[in-house]
Amino acid sequence: MENVLRPLTVVGSSVLLTLAIGWATDRLLRKADERNPDTPLWGLLRRGRVPYQLVLCAALLRGSYDQAKLLERHQAGAGRTLTLVLIGSAAWLVIRIAAAIVETSYSRYARAHRDAARVRRVRTQVELIMRVVSAIVIVVAAASMLLTFPAMRAAGASLLASAGILGIVAGVAAQSTLSNLFAGLQIAFGDMVRIGDTVVVDGEWGTVEEITLTFLTVRTWDERRITMPVSYFTSKPFENWSRGTPQMTGTVSWHLDHSAPVEAMREKLRDILRRCPAWDGHRDILRRCPAWDGRAYGLQVTDTTPNTIQVRALVTAKDADDIWTVRVTVREQMITWLSAHHAHALPRVNTSKAPPAPNGATPPVR
């Protein structure tokens, strides 16, 4: 009877003690979060309550299973299993704590600085640093787990002796992976591209959505995702519309008849720009302020052909989203206005006879 009660008592008390300590810790973190609403640290630390309880339970069982005589026939295997669980849950807890500290630091920086470009830069660096820390913790935890097996400890000397050759072979085999790894660090700390930047890659316009140590994801305007190796951005040219100031200049072109009222079009362009609403894609509404930022505008005849002239309008806006709104609005409303009031200005194919030459002279046949 004692052989049954003792293990049940040890396991039950360990589980109850773990739940009690975990509940008390969670209550303390919740009260700290309520008292300090200006920092999200305490609320983020509560995300680690599951690995925290696993660490407590594994540590208690690991320290008492010998006295409890749990699984006497498989005592070595049970101890090694508890050790593996303890190492894995400890690594999980370390990653959660590091993530809470890093995210808290980033949120404080974001509140203290209003420069969106600098905030995006820090966000990119923080996410990549967190990935590096997670990778290091996982590798260390995996190595620690392997060292719990006697066979792996015995093979340690031979592994170290051949580490140089294996390092050379691994470096050659993983050349592309290593290049992407270093390219990711270069992007993070070289400020080449950041999360939230508007870029044009291979003719595709989109926003940088995710940056990892090996790949980068661009979300296009039509909700597609383009995944590319980060080494692409360190070896090939690309357009970054968010680099520096987000202000942009755009153009709108029309092919019109030679009789188009250019001066009237300039006045109409000014009226369109003043009433051009800005689209807020995050809230899916039209903002009251105009998308045109008022910096500059213009309309010129840039080219001519035997049948048409090319008229180009120049407009400005504060960012890439607003410049797109301005361009499509100007193009649509100008065509509508020309069709309603100056239909003769639209391009057409002349099918009437040519006017006679002066003085009735017949033009020579060529």
C-alpha positions as CSV (number, residue, x, y, z in Angstrom):
1,M,0.0,0.0,0.0
2,E,2.9,2.3,0.8
3,N,4.3,1.7,-2.7
4,V,1.2,3.2,-4.1
5,L,0.4,6.0,-1.7
6,R,3.9,7.5,-1.6
7,P,4.2,8.1,-5.4
8,L,0.6,9.4,-5.5
9,T,1.4,11.8,-2.6
10,V,4.6,13.1,-4.1
11,V,3.1,13.6,-7.6
12,G,-0.1,15.1,-6.2
13,S,1.7,17.5,-3.8
14,S,4.0,18.5,-6.6
15,V,1.2,19.3,-9.0
16,L,-0.8,21.2,-6.3
17,L,2.2,23.1,-5.2
18,T,2.9,24.1,-8.8
19,L,-0.7,25.2,-9.3
20,A,-0.6,27.2,-6.1
21,I,2.7,29.0,-6.9
22,G,1.6,29.6,-10.5
23,W,-1.7,31.1,-9.3
24,A,0.0,33.3,-6.8
25,T,2.5,34.5,-9.3
26,D,-0.2,35.2,-11.9
27,R,-2.2,37.3,-9.3
28,L,0.9,39.3,-8.4
29,L,1.6,40.0,-12.1
30,R,-2.0,41.0,-12.7
31,K,-2.0,43.4,-9.8
32,A,1.3,44.9,-11.0
33,D,-0.2,45.3,-14.5
34,E,-3.2,47.1,-13.0
35,R,-1.0,49.5,-11.0
36,N,1.3,50.2,-13.9
37,P,-0.9,50.7,-17.0
38,D,1.8,52.8,-18.7
39,T,4.0,49.7,-19.2
40,P,2.9,46.4,-20.8
41,L,5.7,44.4,-19.2
42,W,3.7,42.8,-16.4
43,G,0.9,41.8,-18.8
44,L,3.4,40.3,-21.2
45,L,5.1,38.4,-18.5
46,R,1.8,36.6,-17.8
47,R,2.2,34.9,-21.2
48,G,4.9,32.8,-19.6
49,R,2.8,31.2,-16.9
50,V,2.5,27.9,-18.8
51,P,6.3,27.3,-19.2
52,Y,6.8,28.7,-15.7
53,Q,4.5,26.1,-14.2
54,L,6.1,23.4,-16.3
55,V,9.5,24.4,-14.9
56,L,8.2,24.3,-11.3
57,C,6.5,20.9,-11.7
58,A,9.5,19.3,-13.5
59,A,11.9,20.7,-11.0
60,L,9.8,19.4,-8.0
61,L,9.4,16.0,-9.5
62,R,13.0,15.8,-10.6
63,G,14.1,16.5,-7.0
64,S,11.8,14.1,-5.3
65,Y,11.3,11.2,-7.6
66,D,14.2,9.3,-6.1
67,Q,12.7,9.4,-2.6
68,A,9.2,8.6,-4.0
69,K,10.6,5.5,-5.7
70,L,8.7,6.4,-8.9
71,L,9.1,3.8,-11.6
72,E,11.8,1.9,-9.9
73,R,12.4,-0.3,-12.9
74,H,12.8,2.7,-15.2
75,Q,14.3,5.1,-12.7
76,A,17.1,6.3,-15.1
77,G,14.7,6.9,-18.0
78,A,12.2,8.7,-15.8
79,G,14.9,11.0,-14.4
80,R,16.2,11.7,-17.9
81,T,12.7,12.5,-19.2
82,L,12.1,14.9,-16.3
83,T,15.4,16.6,-17.1
84,L,14.5,17.0,-20.8
85,V,11.2,18.5,-19.8
86,L,12.9,20.8,-17.4
87,I,15.4,22.0,-20.0
88,G,12.7,22.5,-22.7
89,S,10.3,24.4,-20.5
90,A,13.2,26.5,-19.1
91,A,14.1,27.5,-22.7
92,W,10.5,28.3,-23.5
93,L,10.3,30.5,-20.4
94,V,13.5,32.3,-21.2
95,I,12.2,33.1,-24.7
96,R,8.9,34.4,-23.3
97,I,10.7,36.6,-20.8
98,A,13.0,38.0,-23.4
99,A,10.1,38.7,-25.7
100,A,8.3,40.6,-23.0
101,I,11.3,42.7,-22.2
102,V,12.0,43.5,-25.9
103,E,8.4,44.3,-26.7
104,T,8.1,46.6,-23.7
105,S,11.3,48.4,-24.7
106,Y,9.9,48.8,-28.3
107,S,6.5,50.1,-27.1
108,R,8.2,52.7,-24.9
109,Y,10.4,53.9,-27.8
110,A,7.4,54.0,-30.1
111,R,5.5,56.2,-27.6
112,A,8.4,58.6,-27.1
113,H,9.2,59.1,-30.8
114,R,6.8,60.4,-33.4
115,D,9.1,59.8,-36.4
116,A,7.4,56.8,-38.1
117,A,10.5,55.9,-40.1
118,R,12.7,55.6,-36.9
119,V,10.0,53.6,-35.2
120,R,9.8,51.2,-38.2
121,R,13.5,50.9,-38.2
122,V,13.6,49.9,-34.5
123,R,10.7,47.5,-35.0
124,T,12.6,45.7,-37.7
125,Q,15.8,45.5,-35.5
126,V,13.8,44.3,-32.5
127,E,12.1,41.5,-34.4
128,L,15.3,40.3,-35.9
129,I,17.1,40.4,-32.6
130,M,14.3,38.4,-31.0
131,R,14.6,35.8,-33.7
132,V,18.4,35.6,-33.1
133,V,17.9,35.2,-29.3
134,S,15.2,32.5,-29.8
135,A,17.5,30.6,-32.2
136,I,20.4,30.8,-29.7
137,V,18.2,29.6,-26.8
138,I,16.8,26.7,-28.8
139,V,20.3,25.6,-30.0
140,V,21.6,25.7,-26.4
141,A,18.6,23.9,-25.1
142,A,18.9,21.2,-27.8
143,A,22.6,20.8,-27.1
144,S,21.9,20.5,-23.3
145,M,19.3,17.8,-24.0
146,L,21.7,15.8,-26.1
147,L,24.4,16.0,-23.4
148,T,22.1,14.3,-21.0
149,F,22.6,11.0,-22.9
150,P,25.9,9.3,-22.0
151,A,26.6,8.2,-25.6
152,M,26.5,11.8,-26.7
153,R,28.9,12.9,-24.0
154,A,31.3,10.1,-25.0
155,A,31.2,11.2,-28.6
156,G,31.8,14.9,-27.6
157,A,35.6,14.5,-27.9
158,S,35.5,13.1,-31.4
159,L,32.9,15.7,-32.5
160,L,35.2,18.5,-31.3
161,A,38.1,17.0,-33.1
162,S,36.3,16.9,-36.4
163,A,34.6,20.3,-35.8
164,G,37.0,22.1,-38.2
165,I,36.3,19.8,-41.1
166,L,32.6,19.7,-40.4
167,G,32.6,23.5,-40.2
168,I,34.1,23.8,-43.6
169,V,31.7,21.3,-45.2
170,A,28.7,22.9,-43.5
171,G,29.9,26.4,-44.6
172,V,30.1,25.2,-48.3
173,A,26.8,23.4,-48.1
174,A,24.9,26.2,-46.4
175,Q,26.5,29.1,-48.4
176,S,23.1,30.5,-49.5
177,T,21.6,30.1,-46.0
178,L,24.6,31.9,-44.4
179,S,24.5,34.7,-47.0
180,N,20.8,35.2,-46.3
181,L,21.5,35.2,-42.6
182,F,24.2,37.9,-42.9
183,A,22.0,39.8,-45.3
184,G,19.2,39.8,-42.8
185,L,21.5,41.3,-40.1
186,Q,22.7,43.9,-42.7
187,I,19.1,44.9,-43.5
188,A,18.2,45.2,-39.8
189,F,21.1,47.4,-38.8
190,G,21.9,49.1,-42.2
191,D,18.4,50.7,-42.4
192,M,18.0,49.6,-46.0
193,V,14.4,48.5,-45.7
194,R,12.1,48.3,-42.8
195,I,8.8,46.8,-41.9
196,G,6.0,49.0,-43.2
197,D,8.1,50.5,-46.0
198,T,6.5,50.9,-49.5
199,V,8.8,49.2,-52.1
200,V,8.7,48.3,-55.8
201,V,10.4,44.9,-56.4
202,D,10.5,43.3,-59.9
203,G,7.7,45.7,-61.0
204,E,5.5,44.8,-58.1
205,W,4.3,47.6,-55.7
206,G,3.7,46.7,-52.1
207,T,4.4,47.1,-48.4
208,V,7.0,45.2,-46.4
209,E,5.1,43.0,-44.0
210,E,7.7,40.7,-42.5
211,I,11.4,40.5,-42.3
212,T,13.2,37.4,-40.9
213,L,16.8,36.3,-41.0
214,T,16.3,34.4,-44.3
215,F,13.4,35.8,-46.2
216,L,11.3,39.0,-46.6
217,T,7.5,39.2,-47.3
218,V,6.0,42.0,-49.4
219,R,2.2,42.5,-49.3
220,T,1.0,43.8,-52.7
221,W,-1.9,46.2,-53.2
222,D,-4.2,43.3,-54.3
223,E,-3.4,41.3,-51.0
224,R,-0.9,38.9,-52.6
225,R,2.3,38.0,-50.6
226,I,5.6,37.9,-52.4
227,T,8.3,36.1,-50.4
228,M,11.9,36.8,-51.4
229,P,15.3,35.9,-49.9
230,V,16.8,38.8,-48.0
231,S,20.0,38.5,-50.0
232,Y,18.0,39.9,-53.0
233,F,17.8,43.3,-51.3
234,T,21.6,43.5,-50.7
235,S,22.5,42.4,-54.2
236,K,20.0,43.9,-56.6
237,P,18.5,47.4,-56.9
238,F,14.9,48.1,-55.7
239,E,12.7,51.1,-55.1
240,N,12.0,52.2,-51.5
241,W,9.4,54.9,-51.5
242,S,9.5,55.3,-47.7
243,R,13.2,56.1,-47.6
244,G,13.8,59.5,-46.2
245,T,10.6,61.6,-46.3
246,P,7.4,59.8,-47.4
247,Q,6.3,62.7,-49.6
248,M,5.9,61.8,-53.3
249,T,5.3,63.4,-56.7
250,G,3.2,61.7,-59.3
251,T,2.1,62.3,-62.8
252,V,-1.1,61.7,-64.9
253,S,-1.0,61.7,-68.7
254,W,-3.7,62.0,-71.4
255,H,-3.6,61.8,-75.1
256,L,-5.9,64.5,-76.5
257,D,-6.8,66.3,-79.7
258,H,-4.8,69.3,-80.7
259,S,-7.8,71.5,-79.9
260,A,-7.8,70.6,-76.2
261,P,-8.3,73.6,-73.9
262,V,-5.0,73.4,-72.0
263,E,-5.5,76.6,-70.0
264,A,-9.0,75.5,-68.9
265,M,-7.6,72.1,-67.9
266,R,-5.1,73.8,-65.6
267,E,-7.9,75.6,-63.8
268,K,-9.9,72.3,-63.6
269,L,-6.9,70.5,-62.2
270,R,-6.6,73.0,-59.4
271,D,-10.3,72.5,-58.5
272,I,-10.0,68.7,-58.6
273,L,-7.0,68.8,-56.3
274,R,-8.7,71.0,-53.7
275,R,-11.7,68.6,-53.5
276,C,-9.7,65.3,-53.7
277,P,-10.5,63.3,-50.5
278,A,-7.9,61.1,-48.9
279,W,-8.7,57.4,-48.4
280,D,-7.9,55.9,-45.0
281,G,-7.3,52.3,-45.7
282,H,-7.0,51.3,-42.1
283,R,-10.5,52.5,-41.1
284,D,-12.0,52.1,-44.6
285,I,-13.4,55.7,-44.7
286,L,-12.7,59.0,-46.5
287,R,-10.8,61.5,-44.5
288,R,-12.0,65.1,-44.6
289,C,-8.5,66.5,-45.4
290,P,-7.6,66.4,-49.1
291,A,-5.1,63.8,-50.4
292,W,-3.2,66.5,-52.2
293,D,-0.8,68.1,-49.8
294,G,-0.7,71.5,-51.5
295,R,3.0,71.5,-52.2
296,A,2.9,71.7,-56.0
297,Y,0.9,71.0,-59.1
298,G,1.1,71.7,-62.8
299,L,-0.1,70.8,-66.3
300,Q,2.0,70.9,-69.5
301,V,2.0,69.6,-73.0
302,T,4.9,67.2,-73.1
303,D,4.7,65.7,-76.6
304,T,2.8,65.9,-79.9
305,T,2.1,63.6,-82.7
306,P,0.3,64.1,-86.1
307,N,-3.0,63.1,-84.5
308,T,-2.8,63.9,-80.7
309,I,-0.9,65.8,-78.0
310,Q,0.3,64.4,-74.7
311,V,-0.8,66.4,-71.7
312,R,0.8,65.6,-68.4
313,A,-0.3,66.7,-64.9
314,L,2.1,66.9,-62.0
315,V,0.7,66.4,-58.4
316,T,2.1,65.9,-54.9
317,A,1.0,64.0,-51.8
318,K,2.3,63.2,-48.3
319,D,2.8,59.4,-48.9
320,A,2.4,56.6,-51.5
321,D,-1.2,55.9,-50.6
322,D,-2.3,59.5,-51.1
323,I,-0.4,59.9,-54.3
324,W,-2.3,56.9,-55.7
325,T,-5.6,58.4,-54.7
326,V,-4.7,61.8,-56.2
327,R,-3.6,60.2,-59.5
328,V,-6.7,58.1,-60.1
329,T,-9.0,60.9,-59.0
330,V,-7.5,63.4,-61.3
331,R,-7.5,61.0,-64.2
332,E,-11.1,60.0,-63.8
333,Q,-12.6,63.5,-63.1
334,M,-10.6,65.2,-65.9
335,I,-11.8,62.7,-68.5
336,T,-15.4,63.1,-67.2
337,W,-15.1,66.9,-67.4
338,L,-13.6,66.8,-70.9
339,S,-16.4,64.4,-72.1
340,A,-19.1,66.7,-70.7
341,H,-17.8,70.1,-71.7
342,H,-15.0,69.7,-74.3
343,A,-15.8,66.5,-76.2
344,H,-13.9,67.8,-79.2
345,A,-10.7,67.6,-77.1
346,L,-10.8,63.8,-76.9
347,P,-8.7,61.9,-79.5
348,R,-10.6,60.9,-82.6
349,V,-10.0,59.4,-86.0
350,N,-10.5,62.0,-88.9
351,T,-12.5,60.5,-91.7
352,S,-13.5,63.8,-93.5
353,K,-11.9,65.0,-96.7
354,A,-8.8,67.2,-96.3
355,P,-9.3,70.9,-96.7
356,P,-8.3,72.3,-100.2
357,A,-5.0,74.0,-100.6
358,P,-4.8,77.9,-100.7
359,N,-5.6,79.6,-104.1
360,G,-7.2,76.3,-105.4
361,A,-3.8,74.8,-106.1
362,T,-3.6,71.1,-106.3
363,P,-1.0,69.6,-104.0
364,P,1.6,67.5,-105.8
365,V,1.2,63.8,-105.8
366,R,4.2,62.1,-104.1
